[in-house]
Amino acid sequence: MTSAADQMQSFERVPSVTIGLPVYNGENYLAKTIESVLAQTFGDFEVVICDNASTDRTQTICEEFARQDSRIRYFRNERNLGAGPNYDLCYARARGEFFKWAAHDDLLAPTYLEKTVALMAANPDAVLCCVGITEIGPRDEVLRAYTNVLPGIDSSSPARRLAGMILYRHQCEDFFGLYRRKALEGSDLHGLYAGSDRVLLAEIALRGRCVMVQEPLFLHREHNDRYTRAVLLGDRKKAVGWQDAEGARKAKPKASMFYWVVYKNFWRVVNKTIKDPGARLACYVRLLHWWFVDYHFPDVVKDVLTATYPPLVGPFRAVKRAFFGVDKQRPGSLPS
């Protein structure tokens, strides 16, 4: 005869995958995102939705889906904590062996979990599975398909994996890959500053091998209301509140020095993660190399100058385009 405790344990069986969906006022695309998750061919997952005190129809949409599918666990914050803490809440509430964040405006191809879970199972030492990307527009129109080139991320060498993550231009879509949940324990997770997703990818690469499914299974939406378009490239003051609303209430927003802050945190996670002196020295070499790729040196100079005198932003961008012939705002690049 099955005991009540056994029945309860069976009822609360831990799923293989947790998908953490942080959201604030996401009524525009949220239903489509949830539908794409529920349409996965791999069904052993839970969806943890952390609603950051939305003021639109987000709560109604989430509660309706939660009534229809028991795999959805919906939580609503009493106040807006900022994006960083809300992302981290999703992870804190996760139970699965594998974990991924999902933005409210992106979609997943039906076989996303099936193929990424299979590859992670076949590579038990892997900490992250990346996939190819299909970039879509506001009406789901396909804009392009590509796979980020991150050479060396599957290497046994921490320095080579670090180089793959920080020395090649990408738009950080791999932050939304499938992680081995235990590999994230003790990491920085989302962080409270712009560019913290890049730092987490660097830290996770230092912790272990990353694997790649080449197929474009992640549908990344480009639209004018995206954070990086509407906030980070426009109003740096609002960016502070987006990342950490509680911190924004307690302190005055500081001038952004995006590249310098990211670079300092790269050094910090190397020192935090790599204990072997030889391996750490090899990582330092890659960090020094960072200054000479993808125009990072002029970007740091720009950060310093424009933090001192903000009206220099426009002229500096014009000079950079004239001398270097690049536009760092184009898709696949860092914010300028």
Secondary structure per residue as TSV (DSSP state, phi and psi in degrees):
chain	resnum	aa	ss	phi	psi
A	1	M	-	360.0	133.1
A	2	T	-	-79.7	127.8
A	3	S	-	-76.4	165.0
A	4	A	H	-63.5	-36.4
A	5	A	H	-64.6	-41.8
A	6	D	H	-64.6	-39.9
A	7	Q	H	-63.7	-42.0
A	8	M	H	-64.4	-41.8
A	9	Q	H	-62.8	-40.4
A	10	S	H	-65.6	-39.9
A	11	F	H	-65.1	-34.4
A	12	E	T	-98.6	31.2
A	13	R	-	-55.3	133.6
A	14	V	-	-74.6	129.0
A	15	P	-	-74.7	161.6
A	16	S	S	-70.9	-34.9
A	17	V	E	-129.9	138.4
A	18	T	E	-113.2	128.0
A	19	I	E	-105.5	114.8
A	20	G	E	-93.4	121.8
A	21	L	E	-119.1	94.1
A	22	P	E	-81.1	139.6
A	23	V	E	-150.6	144.9
A	24	Y	S	-141.1	119.5
A	25	N	S	48.3	57.9
A	26	G	-	-105.1	23.6
A	27	E	T	-59.8	-20.8
A	28	N	T	-66.2	-41.5
A	29	Y	T	-126.6	-3.8
A	30	L	H	-57.5	-46.2
A	31	A	H	-60.0	-42.2
A	32	K	H	-63.3	-39.3
A	33	T	H	-63.5	-48.3
A	34	I	H	-62.2	-41.5
A	35	E	H	-60.4	-38.9
A	36	S	H	-67.8	-30.7
A	37	V	H	-71.6	-46.0
A	38	L	H	-67.3	-18.4
A	39	A	T	-86.8	7.5
A	40	Q	-	-63.4	140.4
A	41	T	S	-72.3	-20.6
A	42	F	-	-97.5	115.6
A	43	G	-	-102.1	-2.2
A	44	D	-	-86.6	73.3
A	45	F	E	-146.3	165.3
A	46	E	E	-126.0	154.6
A	47	V	E	-116.4	118.9
A	48	V	E	-102.9	109.5
A	49	I	E	-100.4	123.2
A	50	C	E	-112.6	105.0
A	51	D	E	-88.7	118.9
A	52	N	-	-86.4	53.3
A	53	A	-	61.1	47.9
A	54	S	-	-60.7	151.1
A	55	T	S	-112.1	2.2
A	56	D	S	-104.3	-149.3
A	57	R	S	-86.4	10.5
A	58	T	H	-55.0	-47.4
A	59	Q	H	-60.6	-44.1
A	60	T	H	-61.6	-43.6
A	61	I	H	-62.2	-46.4
A	62	C	H	-65.7	-43.8
A	63	E	H	-64.9	-35.0
A	64	E	H	-66.3	-45.3
A	65	F	H	-64.4	-38.3
A	66	A	H	-64.8	-33.8
A	67	R	H	-67.6	-31.9
A	68	Q	H	-84.4	-25.1
A	69	D	-	-140.8	117.6
A	70	S	T	-69.6	-10.9
A	71	R	T	-75.1	-11.2
A	72	I	E	-93.6	124.2
A	73	R	E	-113.0	115.1
A	74	Y	E	-106.4	128.8
A	75	F	E	-127.2	140.4
A	76	R	E	-123.5	124.8
A	77	N	-	-73.1	147.6
A	78	E	S	-69.1	-29.2
A	79	R	S	-144.8	165.0
A	80	N	-	-73.2	115.5
A	81	L	-	-88.4	-9.4
A	82	G	-	95.1	158.1
A	83	A	H	-64.3	-44.1
A	84	G	H	-56.8	-57.1
A	85	P	H	-61.0	-32.7
A	86	N	H	-70.5	-40.0
A	87	Y	H	-58.7	-43.3
A	88	D	H	-69.1	-30.6
A	89	L	H	-61.5	-39.0
A	90	C	H	-57.9	-44.5
A	91	Y	H	-66.7	-42.7
A	92	A	H	-60.6	-29.6
A	93	R	T	-94.0	1.8
A	94	A	-	-76.5	149.1
A	95	R	-	-124.3	-16.1
A	96	G	S	-73.7	162.1
A	97	E	S	-64.9	-35.0
A	98	F	E	-114.1	152.9
A	99	F	E	-142.1	142.3
A	100	K	E	-144.9	145.1
A	101	W	E	-86.0	147.8
A	102	A	-	-133.0	123.3
A	103	A	-	-75.2	151.4
A	104	H	T	-68.1	-14.7
A	105	D	T	-109.8	0.8
A	106	D	-	-97.6	167.8
A	107	L	E	-129.7	161.8
A	108	L	E	-119.4	137.6
A	109	A	-	-65.0	151.2
A	110	P	T	-55.8	-31.0
A	111	T	T	-96.7	13.0
A	112	Y	H	-55.0	-56.8
A	113	L	H	-67.4	-40.4
A	114	E	H	-55.0	-45.6
A	115	K	H	-82.0	-36.6
A	116	T	H	-73.2	-41.1
A	117	V	H	-62.9	-41.3
A	118	A	H	-62.1	-41.7
A	119	L	H	-69.1	-39.3
A	120	M	H	-66.4	-37.4
A	121	A	H	-65.9	-33.8
A	122	A	H	-77.5	-13.0
A	123	N	-	-129.6	77.3
A	124	P	T	-63.9	-14.0
A	125	D	T	-91.9	-2.7
A	126	A	E	-77.9	142.0
A	127	V	E	-106.3	-17.6
A	128	L	E	-151.5	138.3
A	129	C	E	-114.3	119.3
A	130	C	E	-96.6	161.7
A	131	V	E	-138.4	168.4
A	132	G	E	-69.6	162.0
A	133	I	E	-122.7	134.9
A	134	T	E	-107.2	118.7
A	135	E	E	-88.8	125.7
A	136	I	E	-119.6	161.2
A	137	G	-	-99.4	-171.9
A	138	P	T	-59.3	-28.5
A	139	R	T	-107.1	27.1
A	140	D	S	70.3	10.2
A	141	E	-	-71.0	138.4
A	142	V	E	-78.0	124.6
A	143	L	E	-96.4	-40.3
A	144	R	E	-171.9	165.6
A	145	A	E	-132.9	139.0
A	146	Y	E	-162.1	167.8
A	147	T	-	-125.7	128.6
A	148	N	-	-62.4	135.2
A	149	V	-	-89.9	108.4
A	150	L	-	-129.4	69.5
A	151	P	T	-63.1	135.2
A	152	G	T	93.6	-3.3
A	153	I	T	-70.3	-14.1
A	154	D	T	-99.7	11.2
A	155	S	S	-74.2	160.3
A	156	S	S	-81.1	-9.0
A	157	S	-	-94.0	121.9
A	158	P	H	-58.1	-37.2
A	159	A	H	-65.8	-40.5
A	160	R	H	-67.1	-39.1
A	161	R	H	-65.7	-41.1
A	162	L	H	-60.4	-45.1
A	163	A	H	-59.1	-40.3
A	164	G	H	-61.4	-32.8
A	165	M	H	-84.5	-31.4
A	166	I	H	-110.9	-13.6
A	167	L	S	-102.7	2.4
A	168	Y	S	-125.8	137.8
A	169	R	-	-68.9	129.2
A	170	H	-	-157.1	165.8
A	171	Q	-	-98.7	13.3
A	172	C	S	70.3	22.2
A	173	E	G	-63.1	-24.3
A	174	D	G	-69.1	-12.1
A	175	F	G	-56.9	-29.5
A	176	F	G	-93.8	22.7
A	177	G	S	-76.9	-174.0
A	178	L	E	-97.9	116.8
A	179	Y	E	-98.2	152.4
A	180	R	E	-79.3	118.8
A	181	R	G	-56.8	-40.3
A	182	K	G	-64.7	-25.5
A	183	A	G	-69.1	-17.7
A	184	L	G	-89.3	-10.7
A	185	E	T	-61.7	128.0
A	186	G	T	80.7	1.5
A	187	S	S	-83.4	176.2
A	188	D	-	-73.3	-16.0
A	189	L	T	53.3	-137.3
A	190	H	T	-71.9	-41.1
A	191	G	-	84.5	165.9
A	192	L	S	-112.7	25.5
A	193	Y	S	-141.8	153.6
A	194	A	T	-62.1	133.7
A	195	G	T	93.7	1.4
A	196	S	H	-66.0	-23.1
A	197	D	H	-65.8	-37.2
A	198	R	H	-65.2	-39.7
A	199	V	H	-67.2	-40.4
A	200	L	H	-63.3	-41.3
A	201	L	H	-62.2	-39.0
A	202	A	H	-64.2	-44.0
A	203	E	H	-65.5	-42.1
A	204	I	H	-67.9	-34.0
A	205	A	H	-66.8	-33.8
A	206	L	H	-67.1	-26.6
A	207	R	H	-82.4	-21.6
A	208	G	S	175.8	179.1
A	209	R	E	-70.4	148.8
A	210	C	E	-117.6	142.1
A	211	V	E	-117.0	164.8
A	212	M	E	-136.8	131.0
A	213	V	E	-99.1	118.0
A	214	Q	E	-69.9	-26.7
A	215	E	E	-62.4	142.8
A	216	P	E	-78.2	79.4
A	217	L	E	-93.8	-11.3
A	218	F	E	-104.6	120.1
A	219	L	E	-99.8	103.2
A	220	H	E	-96.9	119.4
A	221	R	E	-90.2	130.1
A	222	E	-	-102.0	124.2
A	223	H	-	-157.9	162.8
A	224	N	T	-68.5	-18.1
A	225	D	T	-90.7	1.4
A	226	R	S	-60.7	147.8
A	227	Y	H	-53.8	-49.1
A	228	T	I	-67.4	-22.6
A	229	R	I	-89.4	-49.0
A	230	A	I	-83.8	-24.3
A	231	V	I	-116.8	-64.3
A	232	L	I	-60.0	-37.4
A	233	L	T	-85.9	-5.1
A	234	G	T	-116.4	-78.1
A	235	D	-	-105.7	103.0
A	236	R	H	-66.9	-28.2
A	237	K	H	-63.9	-42.9
A	238	K	H	-65.9	-30.9
A	239	A	H	-60.5	-36.8
A	240	V	H	-62.0	-45.3
A	241	G	H	-67.0	-33.8
A	242	W	H	-65.4	-41.8
A	243	Q	H	-73.0	-40.4
A	244	D	-	-153.2	85.7
A	245	A	H	-60.7	-38.7
A	246	E	H	-64.7	-43.6
A	247	G	H	-63.9	-35.7
A	248	A	H	-65.5	-30.5
A	249	R	H	-75.8	-26.0
A	250	K	H	-92.5	-23.2
A	251	A	S	-139.4	154.9
A	252	K	-	-72.1	137.1
A	253	P	-	-61.2	136.1
A	254	K	-	-95.0	156.3
A	255	A	-	-60.3	138.4
A	256	S	-	-79.0	135.5
A	257	M	-	-128.6	70.0
A	258	F	H	-49.3	-58.1
A	259	Y	H	-68.7	-39.0
A	260	W	H	-66.4	-41.9
A	261	V	H	-63.5	-45.1
A	262	V	H	-61.1	-45.3
A	263	Y	H	-62.8	-44.1
A	264	K	H	-60.5	-36.9
A	265	N	H	-74.5	-27.6
A	266	F	H	-58.9	-47.4
A	267	W	H	-59.9	-42.7
A	268	R	H	-63.0	-44.2
A	269	V	H	-72.4	-27.5
A	270	V	H	-64.1	-47.8
A	271	N	H	-65.3	-32.5
A	272	K	H	-73.5	-34.7
A	273	T	H	-98.8	-41.1
A	274	I	-	-97.9	114.7
A	275	K	-	-96.1	-30.4
A	276	D	S	-68.1	125.5
A	277	P	H	-58.6	-41.5
A	278	G	H	-65.9	-44.2
A	279	A	H	-65.7	-37.0
A	280	R	H	-67.1	-41.1
A	281	L	H	-61.1	-40.7
A	282	A	H	-62.6	-36.3
A	283	C	H	-68.1	-38.9
A	284	Y	H	-59.0	-39.6
A	285	V	H	-59.9	-42.3
A	286	R	H	-66.2	-36.2
A	287	L	H	-66.3	-36.4
A	288	L	H	-68.4	-35.4
A	289	H	H	-62.2	-29.6
A	290	W	G	-52.9	-36.9
A	291	W	G	-61.9	-23.8
A	292	F	G	-106.5	11.3
A	293	V	S	-123.3	151.7
A	294	D	T	53.7	28.9
A	295	Y	T	60.8	33.8
A	296	H	H	-68.4	-36.0
A	297	F	H	-60.2	-51.8
A	298	P	H	-63.4	-28.5
A	299	D	H	-67.2	-40.3
A	300	V	H	-66.6	-40.2
A	301	V	H	-59.5	-43.3
A	302	K	H	-60.9	-43.7
A	303	D	H	-55.6	-46.6
A	304	V	H	-65.7	-47.0
A	305	L	H	-65.7	-44.9
A	306	T	H	-75.9	-24.0
A	307	A	H	-68.4	-32.2
A	308	T	H	-77.3	-40.5
A	309	Y	-	-143.8	89.9
A	310	P	G	-53.1	-33.0
A	311	P	G	-60.4	-9.7
A	312	L	G	-77.1	-9.9
A	313	V	H	-56.7	-53.5
A	314	G	H	-60.1	-53.1
A	315	P	H	-59.2	-37.9
A	316	F	H	-64.1	-42.2
A	317	R	H	-62.4	-39.7
A	318	A	H	-64.1	-42.2
A	319	V	H	-65.3	-41.7
A	320	K	H	-62.2	-42.5
A	321	R	H	-66.6	-38.7
A	322	A	H	-66.6	-40.1
A	323	F	H	-89.6	-34.3
A	324	F	H	-108.3	-14.5
A	325	G	-	65.5	33.4
A	326	V	-	-126.0	153.1
A	327	D	-	-125.6	102.7
A	328	K	T	-71.2	-3.2
A	329	Q	T	-91.2	-5.8
A	330	R	S	-69.9	157.0
A	331	P	T	-54.6	140.9
A	332	G	T	90.9	8.3
A	333	S	S	-124.1	172.5
A	334	L	-	-77.0	158.2
A	335	P	-	-65.2	144.6
A	336	S	-	-89.7	360.0
